[in-house]
């Protein structure tokens, strides 16, 4: 069954994100969904035709990680946006953040600093599946840098397409807008 792009139009009108930026971002995401389906179809056909020992099969298998993760990371990103107000300081996620980083403020400083690093990619808050601790990670490309056994809690897109149209090179201003719009309830629901 093919994947279907989800509708995130409810985010239009969100403070700090222009309509054109969001619509362009949605189109980019829809391309990942389309390409995930194309790669999966091609791989299934090659398997059926017993062409798995070919360089084409190997390259498509590698490409699947890029397209699929591009699709999923954008879904996590859009779904953890659209909130109003800050984190519930008495909530489960805030307590978990404080336990892992010493305080919410220390975590936020680290998350923002990670997002402000030079380069393209993603900034992600993960929960370690073994000990439950929280960790901030830089994901350079969709298909690399994901920590094994960890669950994604919060994701911020820091590829240029996520902010350049509205903020130019002022990535810190984009990060500020991102923080104003985090849907903390969605992020908290991802805790194990």
C-alpha positions as CSV (number, residue, x, y, z in Angstrom):
1,X,0.0,0.0,0.0
2,X,1.6,3.3,-1.0
3,X,2.3,6.1,1.4
4,X,0.0,9.2,1.2
5,X,1.2,12.7,2.0
6,X,-0.5,14.1,5.1
7,X,-2.2,17.5,5.0
8,X,-0.5,20.1,7.2
9,X,-2.5,23.2,6.0
10,X,-3.6,23.8,9.6
11,X,-0.1,25.3,10.1
12,X,-0.7,28.1,7.7
13,X,-1.0,31.3,9.7
14,X,1.5,30.1,12.3
15,X,3.5,33.1,13.8
16,X,6.9,33.5,12.2
17,X,6.3,31.2,9.1
18,X,5.0,32.8,5.9
19,X,2.3,31.0,3.9
20,X,4.7,30.7,0.9
21,X,7.5,29.2,3.0
22,X,5.1,26.6,4.4
23,X,3.5,25.7,1.1
24,X,7.0,25.3,-0.5
25,X,7.9,23.1,2.5
26,X,4.8,21.0,2.1
27,X,5.6,20.5,-1.6
28,X,9.1,19.3,-0.8
29,X,7.6,16.9,1.8
30,X,5.1,15.6,-0.8
31,X,8.1,14.9,-3.1
32,X,9.6,12.6,-0.4
33,X,6.4,10.7,-0.2
34,X,6.2,10.3,-4.0
35,X,9.8,9.2,-4.2
36,X,9.5,6.8,-1.3
37,X,6.6,5.1,-3.2
38,X,8.6,5.1,-6.5
39,X,11.7,3.5,-4.9
40,X,9.6,0.9,-3.1
41,X,7.8,0.0,-6.3
42,X,11.1,-0.3,-8.2
43,X,12.6,-2.5,-5.5
44,X,9.6,-4.8,-5.5
45,X,9.8,-5.2,-9.2
46,X,13.5,-5.9,-9.1
47,X,12.9,-8.5,-6.4
48,X,10.1,-10.1,-8.5
49,X,12.4,-10.2,-11.6
50,X,15.3,-11.6,-9.5
51,X,17.5,-8.6,-10.2
52,X,18.6,-8.1,-6.6
53,X,22.3,-8.7,-7.3
54,X,22.6,-5.6,-9.5
55,X,24.2,-2.2,-8.7
56,X,20.9,-0.6,-9.5
57,X,19.2,-2.6,-6.8
58,X,21.9,-1.7,-4.3
59,X,21.7,2.0,-5.1
60,X,17.9,2.0,-4.9
61,X,18.1,0.2,-1.5
62,X,20.5,2.9,-0.3
63,X,18.3,5.7,-1.7
64,X,15.3,4.4,0.2
65,X,16.8,5.6,3.5
66,X,17.1,9.1,2.1
67,X,13.5,9.3,0.7
68,X,11.8,7.4,3.5
69,X,13.5,9.4,6.3
70,X,12.9,12.6,4.4
71,X,9.3,11.8,4.5
72,X,9.1,10.7,8.1
73,X,11.3,13.5,9.5
74,X,9.1,16.1,7.8
75,X,6.0,14.4,9.3
76,X,7.5,14.5,12.8
77,X,8.6,18.1,12.2
78,X,5.2,19.4,11.0
79,X,3.4,17.4,13.7
80,X,5.4,19.0,16.5
81,X,4.5,22.5,15.2
82,X,1.4,24.5,15.7
83,X,1.4,24.9,19.5
84,X,1.0,28.0,21.5
85,X,2.8,28.8,24.7
86,X,5.7,27.1,26.4
87,X,6.3,23.7,27.8
88,X,4.3,22.7,30.9
89,X,7.0,22.9,33.5
90,X,5.2,20.4,35.7
91,X,4.7,17.9,32.8
92,X,6.4,14.6,32.2
93,X,8.5,15.9,29.3
94,X,9.8,19.0,31.3
95,X,10.7,16.7,34.2
96,X,12.5,14.3,31.9
97,X,14.4,17.2,30.2
98,X,15.4,18.5,33.6
99,X,16.6,15.1,34.7
100,X,18.7,14.6,31.6
101,X,20.1,18.1,31.2
102,X,20.0,19.6,34.7
103,X,17.2,22.1,33.7
104,X,14.9,23.0,30.9
105,X,17.0,26.1,30.3
106,X,20.2,24.1,29.9
107,X,18.4,21.8,27.4
108,X,17.0,24.6,25.4
109,X,20.4,26.3,25.2
110,X,22.0,23.1,23.9
111,X,19.1,22.4,21.4
112,X,19.3,26.0,20.0
113,X,23.1,25.8,19.8
114,X,22.9,22.5,18.0
115,X,20.4,24.0,15.5
116,X,22.6,27.0,15.0
117,X,25.6,25.0,13.9
118,X,26.9,25.6,10.4
119,X,25.6,23.0,7.9
120,X,22.4,21.6,6.8
121,X,20.3,18.9,8.6
122,X,18.1,18.5,11.5
123,X,18.3,19.0,15.3
124,X,16.6,16.3,17.2
125,X,15.7,15.5,20.8
126,X,15.8,11.7,21.2
127,X,15.0,9.4,24.1
128,X,17.4,6.5,24.6
129,X,15.3,3.3,24.4
130,X,17.5,1.6,27.0
131,X,17.9,4.0,29.8
132,X,15.2,6.5,29.1
133,X,17.5,9.5,29.1
134,X,17.1,12.4,26.6
135,X,19.8,13.5,24.1
136,X,20.1,16.2,21.5
137,X,21.5,15.1,18.2
138,X,22.6,16.7,14.9
139,X,21.4,14.8,11.9
140,X,23.4,15.8,8.9
141,X,21.5,13.9,6.3
142,X,18.2,12.2,6.4
143,X,19.7,8.7,6.2
144,X,22.6,9.0,8.7
145,X,23.2,10.1,12.3
146,X,20.2,8.5,13.8
147,X,21.0,7.0,17.2
148,X,20.3,3.3,17.4
149,X,17.5,2.4,19.8
150,X,16.3,5.9,20.4
151,X,12.8,7.4,19.9
152,X,12.3,10.8,18.3
153,X,10.7,13.3,20.7
154,X,11.2,16.7,19.0
155,X,12.6,17.6,15.6
156,X,13.6,20.9,14.0
157,X,14.4,21.2,10.3
158,X,17.5,23.3,9.7
159,X,18.0,22.7,6.0
160,X,17.8,26.1,4.3
161,X,14.4,25.4,2.8
162,X,12.9,25.6,6.3
163,X,13.9,29.2,6.9
164,X,15.8,31.1,4.1
165,X,12.7,32.5,2.4
166,X,11.5,34.2,5.6
167,X,14.8,34.7,7.5
168,X,17.6,34.7,5.0
169,X,20.8,33.8,6.9
170,X,19.3,34.6,10.3
171,X,18.9,31.0,11.4
172,X,18.7,32.1,15.1
173,X,15.5,34.1,14.3
174,X,14.0,31.0,12.7
175,X,14.9,28.9,15.7
176,X,13.2,31.5,17.9
177,X,10.0,31.2,15.7
178,X,10.3,27.5,15.9
179,X,10.3,27.6,19.7
180,X,7.2,29.9,19.7
181,X,5.3,27.2,17.8
182,X,6.3,23.9,19.3
183,X,3.3,21.7,20.1
184,X,4.7,20.4,23.4
185,X,1.8,18.0,23.9
186,X,2.7,16.2,20.7
187,X,6.4,16.0,21.8
188,X,5.4,14.7,25.2
189,X,3.2,12.1,23.7
190,X,6.3,10.6,22.0
191,X,7.9,9.7,25.4
192,X,8.0,6.0,26.2
